[in-house]
């Protein structure tokens, strides 16, 4: 058991009062979102106090459908330990070993961990030296800020001063994903909230909503149809997020009903077809840094979902 990890545990505790939207109503949506939040929290604590060679086995004991969230939680704790004890690279070792197939989830969690410690995520991302999936760290950072600092980053629409360029766009992917939780996955609230942001940010926010509704879910077919209609000109961005979710699910072999339903309603595809779009879009990505490889990947995905009215960042 790590002494530092034990000391960090109180920093990462999440109680029902921290997430009022998940305790103010009953029903399957609230139950689903709450289960995800507390799985991530529980597995963060596991990663802080469990030996590295034992961690994957403990995570794998979770129900298959929740494994992505379990590994995301582990990413939260490992990044926190890496930030405080910098002579070891626990996160990188984890994704190069037992968490290889869960790299996207682990990096999402890492961003959350850094946000919790009020750290700039960019040095951590660059240290990973992953021009594609490394940007998920910024997504995780944005999720944390939208969900746990809702007033500042959603109502006041503030952005972190230490982020710039594409980092702000990846941050907004996470803000969108956080909105899925913070609005209780209510399509009308999602639309109204995003509509209050500057137009140039809205596409990236909708992409985050797509990842949230595709990977986490929590709503029925009718709600997804409403969400699809409300996305309007940003429908390709919403579909982009669902495709990323399908790829993440299929990569580890547990797609489940959530992403299947979202793929069909939002993308008009089954989840295997959606995942294949994301997989082939990874082929021969440029590495010259003129535009981040991660963004090129996402552009290729959303180009498969043309819409007659293209908005900013669409």
KELOVEX-793088 format. One line per 4 residues: their letters; for each residue z, y, x of C-alpha. Coordinates in steps of 0.1 Angstrom, whole numbers, plus 5000, padded with zeros to 4 digits. Layout:
N
A) Z,Y,X; ...
# end
This chain:
314
XXXX) 5000,5000,5000; 4990,5034,5014; 5018,5059,5017; 4994,5087,5013
XXXX) 4979,5070,4983; 5013,5067,4967; 5019,5104,4972; 4986,5113,4957
XXXX) 4991,5093,4925; 5008,5121,4905; 4978,5144,4913; 4955,5121,4895
XXXX) 4976,5112,4865; 4959,5120,4832; 4980,5121,4801; 4970,5125,4764
XXXX) 4979,5161,4765; 4954,5167,4793; 4925,5156,4770; 4934,5169,4735
XXXX) 4899,5162,4722; 4905,5125,4727; 4939,5126,4709; 4932,5150,4680
XXXX) 4911,5125,4659; 4908,5088,4652; 4877,5067,4649; 4854,5046,4671
XXXX) 4840,5076,4690; 4874,5088,4701; 4885,5052,4709; 4855,5047,4731
XXXX) 4857,5079,4750; 4895,5075,4755; 4890,5039,4768; 4865,5052,4794
XXXX) 4887,5081,4806; 4917,5059,4810; 4898,5031,4827; 4886,5057,4853
XXXX) 4921,5070,4857; 4937,5036,4860; 4912,5025,4886; 4917,5057,4906
XXXX) 4953,5048,4909; 4944,5012,4919; 4922,5025,4947; 4951,5047,4960
XXXX) 4975,5019,4964; 4954,4988,4969; 4943,4974,5003; 4905,4979,5008
XXXX) 4899,4941,5011; 4916,4935,4977; 4902,4964,4957; 4868,4950,4945
XXXX) 4885,4919,4932; 4909,4940,4911; 4881,4961,4897; 4860,4931,4889
XXXX) 4888,4918,4866; 4879,4945,4841; 4856,4937,4812; 4820,4936,4823
XXXX) 4810,4965,4801; 4836,4987,4817; 4829,4978,4854; 4809,5009,4860
XXXX) 4838,5031,4850; 4862,5010,4870; 4841,5016,4902; 4838,5053,4893
XXXX) 4876,5055,4892; 4878,5038,4926; 4854,5064,4939; 4878,5092,4928
XXXX) 4907,5077,4948; 4887,5068,4979; 4871,5102,4982; 4906,5118,4980
XXXX) 4919,5095,5008; 4888,5103,5028; 4894,5140,5024; 4930,5138,5036
XXXX) 4926,5111,5062; 4892,5120,5077; 4891,5095,5106; 4881,5067,5081
XXXX) 4851,5066,5058; 4865,5045,5029; 4839,5056,5004; 4809,5049,5026
XXXX) 4823,5015,5036; 4829,5006,5000; 4793,5014,4989; 4779,4996,5020
XXXX) 4800,4966,5010; 4813,4953,4977; 4803,4984,4957; 4767,4984,4969
XXXX) 4753,4980,4934; 4777,5006,4920; 4768,5033,4944; 4759,5058,4917
XXXX) 4792,5053,4898; 4813,5055,4930; 4796,5088,4940; 4802,5102,4906
XXXX) 4839,5094,4910; 4840,5108,4945; 4829,5142,4931; 4857,5141,4905
XXXX) 4882,5133,4932; 4871,5163,4953; 4872,5186,4923; 4908,5174,4916
XXXX) 4918,5184,4951; 4899,5218,4948; 4876,5208,4977; 4840,5219,4983
XXXX) 4820,5187,4977; 4790,5197,4998; 4804,5186,5033; 4813,5153,5018
XXXX) 4778,5148,5003; 4761,5157,5035; 4783,5132,5054; 4771,5104,5032
XXXX) 4736,5110,5045; 4720,5097,5013; 4693,5122,5002; 4690,5106,4967
XXXX) 4722,5092,4953; 4744,5115,4974; 4738,5143,4949; 4758,5123,4923
XXXX) 4788,5137,4941; 4780,5171,4927; 4774,5156,4893; 4809,5141,4893
XXXX) 4823,5174,4905; 4807,5192,4875; 4820,5166,4851; 4856,5171,4862
XXXX) 4853,5209,4859; 4837,5208,4825; 4862,5183,4811; 4895,5195,4828
XXXX) 4887,5232,4832; 4868,5236,4800; 4877,5272,4794; 4865,5284,4828
XXXX) 4834,5263,4832; 4822,5259,4796; 4835,5288,4775; 4832,5313,4804
XXXX) 4803,5294,4820; 4816,5300,4855; 4800,5282,4885; 4818,5273,4918
XXXX) 4813,5300,4944; 4809,5275,4972; 4779,5258,4956; 4743,5272,4958
XXXX) 4707,5261,4955; 4702,5226,4941; 4739,5219,4943; 4743,5241,4912
XXXX) 4718,5221,4893; 4734,5188,4901; 4767,5204,4892; 4752,5212,4858
XXXX) 4742,5176,4853; 4779,5168,4855; 4788,5197,4832; 4765,5183,4806
XXXX) 4781,5148,4810; 4815,5164,4807; 4804,5181,4775; 4797,5147,4760
XXXX) 4834,5140,4763; 4848,5174,4757; 4829,5179,4724; 4839,5144,4712
XXXX) 4802,5133,4714; 4794,5155,4684; 4757,5163,4685; 4760,5196,4667
XXXX) 4789,5208,4689; 4768,5197,4720; 4738,5217,4708; 4759,5248,4699
XXXX) 4777,5247,4732; 4746,5243,4754; 4729,5270,4734; 4755,5295,4747
XXXX) 4745,5289,4783; 4717,5308,4800; 4683,5292,4793; 4678,5283,4830
XXXX) 4708,5260,4829; 4702,5243,4796; 4677,5217,4808; 4701,5203,4834
XXXX) 4729,5203,4809; 4708,5182,4785; 4700,5158,4813; 4738,5153,4817
XXXX) 4741,5147,4779; 4715,5120,4783; 4734,5102,4809; 4766,5105,4789
XXXX) 4752,5092,4756; 4733,5065,4774; 4759,5052,4797; 4791,5059,4778
XXXX) 4779,5061,4743; 4804,5062,4715; 4781,5072,4686; 4758,5054,4662
XXXX) 4721,5055,4656; 4722,5084,4632; 4741,5106,4656; 4716,5098,4683
XXXX) 4687,5107,4660; 4705,5140,4653; 4710,5146,4690; 4673,5139,4697
XXXX) 4662,5164,4671; 4686,5191,4683; 4674,5187,4719; 4641,5203,4709
XXXX) 4621,5214,4740; 4647,5198,4762; 4640,5163,4749; 4623,5152,4782
XXXX) 4656,5162,4800; 4677,5142,4775; 4654,5112,4779; 4657,5116,4817
XXXX) 4694,5112,4815; 4692,5081,4793; 4667,5066,4818; 4691,5072,4847
XXXX) 4718,5055,4826; 4696,5025,4819; 4688,5021,4856; 4725,5023,4865
XXXX) 4733,4997,4839; 4705,4973,4847; 4711,4976,4884; 4745,4958,4880
XXXX) 4733,4934,4852; 4753,4947,4823; 4731,4969,4801; 4750,4964,4769
XXXX) 4744,4978,4734; 4751,5014,4742; 4722,5020,4766; 4699,4998,4745
XXXX) 4705,5019,4714; 4701,5052,4733; 4669,5040,4751; 4653,5031,4718
XXXX) 4663,5062,4699; 4659,5088,4726; 4631,5073,4747; 4613,5050,4723
XXXX) 4617,5022,4748; 4640,4992,4753; 4666,4997,4781; 4647,4974,4805
XXXX) 4616,4995,4802; 4636,5027,4807; 4653,5012,4838; 4619,5003,4852
XXXX) 4608,5039,4850; 4637,5049,4871; 4632,5021,4896; 4596,5028,4902
XXXX) 4602,5065,4904; 4623,5058,4935; 4592,5045,4954; 4580,5066,4984
XXXX) 4602,5096,4978; 4595,5125,5002; 4621,5131,5029; 4609,5165,5042
XXXX) 4637,5184,5023; 4612,5209,5008; 4627,5197,4975; 4656,5173,4973
XXXX) 4645,5137,4969; 4669,5133,4941; 4652,5161,4921; 4618,5146,4928
XXXX) 4631,5113,4914; 4642,5130,4883; 4610,5150,4879; 4591,5117,4880
XXXX) 4613,5103,4853; 4610,5132,4829; 4572,5134,4835; 4570,5102,4815
XXXX) 4583,5121,4784; 4559,5150,4779; 4567,5177,4754; 4544,5205,4743
XXXX) 4570,5232,4749; 4584,5230,4784; 4615,5251,4792; 4632,5262,4824
XX) 4638,5234,4848; 4620,5210,4825
# end
